[in-house]
Amino acid sequence: MSPTGMSNSTSISFSSAQRLVFTFLLALLIMVASVLSSDTAMPTQNMSHKERTELREEARDMFYHAYRAYMENAYPADELMPLSCKGRYRGVTPSRGDMDDILGNFSMTLVDTLDTLVLLGDFTEFEHAVKLVIRDVQFDSDIIVSVFETNIRMVGGLLSAHILSEYLQKQVDVMHWYKGELLEMARELGYRLLPAFNTSTGIPHARVNLRNGMKDPMLKKSRETCTACAGTILLEFAALSRLTGDPIFEVRAHAAMDALWKLRHRGSDLMGTVLNVHSGDWVRRDSGVGAGIDSYYEYLFKSYVLLGDDKYLARFNRHYNAVMKYVSEGPMLLDVLMHRPHAKSRNFMDSLLAFWPGLQVLSGDLKPAVQTHEMLYQVMQMHNLIPEAFTVDFQIHWGQHHLRPEFIESTYFLYRATGDHHYLQVGKRALKTLQQYAKVSCGYAAVNDVRTGKHEDRMDSFVLSETFKYLFLLFSEPQDLIINVDEFVFTTEAHLLPLSIAQLGNATFSFRQSDEHNVLDFMRTCPSSNKLFPEKVRKPLRNFITGSCPRTSSGKRLSALDFQASNADHLRAVYDMGITMVSVGDRSQGKVRLFHSFYNAKSHEEGEMGLQFMQEMLELTKIQNMNQLAQLQAVAYATDEKLQDWTALMAGPSHFSPELIGEQFVEGDVILANPLRACSEKLNPVEDGADDARGKVLVAERGDCTFVSKARLAQKAGAVALIVCDNVPGSSGETQPMFAMSGDGTDDVLIPVVFMYNVEFSKLAAVMKRYEHPLRVRIMQMVEFKRWQLAKEGRQNGTTASAQKPDREL
């Protein structure tokens, strides 16, 4: 997402003396970093003015290649499908399930892109585009949309374009015909979103019908939303209220932020990711800085900067301290449980957390920003593109790359804060990578898997509104721009809102100081100036992923429970204990074998520690294997006609379907979905000659829509269970971590759903082909299948009285 533009302008007045002091400190921090940059020998090769100009113009060309592809082949659709070279319309283009909630048939890409045209200095095209939006875009549609996405992309885009239209009228003497039409459109859309805020907590629903509000039958059971969804409203709604004089928008947004704050865990000061909007109960207690929560933190800090309300700075600092205490692991950011903050909730990081270094820069904490950015840059170099999610040992967890802007955004803010040309070189690498792997004849296409480079027929609006905008800004000098970006706040969608909005006080809304904060909440220890130069911070991390660096001894024995293979100090510690790590099989699989030798230990004492470490590691491995087996699912089938000999293929569970407990199972003939990816409302139509899905176990391929969307469609077609098979050739549960499918927080799937990697499904498909009649399978817990197999073997050996197949059907 998009941290705010830095402000050290003296022409903007703020609403409190405390805010002035904070802004001064931030400006001072940036100035000190700039001085250090000029006085210290910089190992990174400086980029010439000529090369920087060439890259700026290449970023401009990239924008226009995508923009013209959209305007010529997709407008007035919401998005361009770059491989099909046509527009994506809601209700016309094949559905992608819940992913399509961002679409409202309101020309989203054009609205989202308007202010980028101004930054590029293309006033003629901006004026033309504004006229198109006023003429063609309307909101009176019977369509359910995401409140969050519609706010940040559409309301934010309209407001920013309105502000810049009036700016150009005064500064460039153009667009004299413009009379505030975009602002009125933003007000109308804002009113259409307001019904979502009618909840007992004040926290908005995740979705709303543009015409019918919450009266749509599809929304009757709506009750869950994500923290970021509810907490990323205030900037746009406050600007809307202050520009129109209508206070309702800002009042509702403040109330939602206040309600969220009350739901934090009082012990840890952390937030979960999914909650019930009616009861305020947490549905998912995972806490981090990535998907589901990211822009909530961002809007706390930016609401303080834009509006001058001190309580938002206090809240941000409380959360920030908690994140740095519990979530931060050196340069890595690993999700924990909000109520048990010392317990990690997952073993991977998602790419959305790449916004965090940029936010850290703006809040004045430069050193950890440099560290996390360096880690992300090494991930990019390792995989060419940053995958949608990657494990703690930097292997791919989710292989997609949607051309997201967050890493480039943080690169931009780090360069602005430090002047270090390293970040220009990073930006160059990112730009050239997009040109090589994402550019197609009709725009830029998302990458379905960074391992194969296969494209996806998708170009999100943020590619134009954020990704190319930040690339252009990174390589631009202040004099290249028509506006001073330091006088604006960048919203999470990189739309520009002027800091002068703080002067347009909302007279009907009272900003009251709260007793819940003390002076410590407004304080932050600034980093020592002699450590601000980023090269000093990056150097120890240079081989963070591929090697190790000297450690500082803590005097405490490293236990197997605390060991992290990604921690350079830990790797050095186990080496000193006489332990060597040898890769097993394909290095990309991340499997290693540990060997211990007293002869290799640094000392006899270290050798004894190594022996104890190895014993602890053996016990941990046993426990982990048992825990993984308990969650593992089995797709079992008979290998003979008498149904005596059975085998099972491993499968992963889902978070949104019923859990098969104990001896419960589901049985049915297995058939392929038609269409195979099971994203069509008309699934396995019998009238078209497809196999009837009723009472069957349906197999669908991963892709095109969400897992939970496939499950709902399979359930609607009458299937008793769904097997989702991976679309990545060669993927296997033997070499990759168990995959658990995530849902969207709505618990309406009543059939079991499991995930099979490609190798395991290929085995199942081969058996299906050998049988003349449909293959009958049972889906159950793998541990139960193993118990039944052991009992059967024991009976055959005369050691147990009886062994029968599980007979409790779900």
Order of alpha helices (4+ residues) and beta strands (2+ residues): alpha-alpha-beta-beta-alpha-alpha-beta-alpha-alpha-beta-beta-alpha-alpha-alpha-beta-beta-beta-alpha-alpha-beta-beta-beta-beta-beta-alpha-alpha-beta-beta-alpha-alpha-beta-beta-beta-beta-alpha-beta-beta-alpha-alpha-beta-beta-alpha-beta-beta-beta-beta-alpha-beta-beta-alpha-beta-alpha-beta
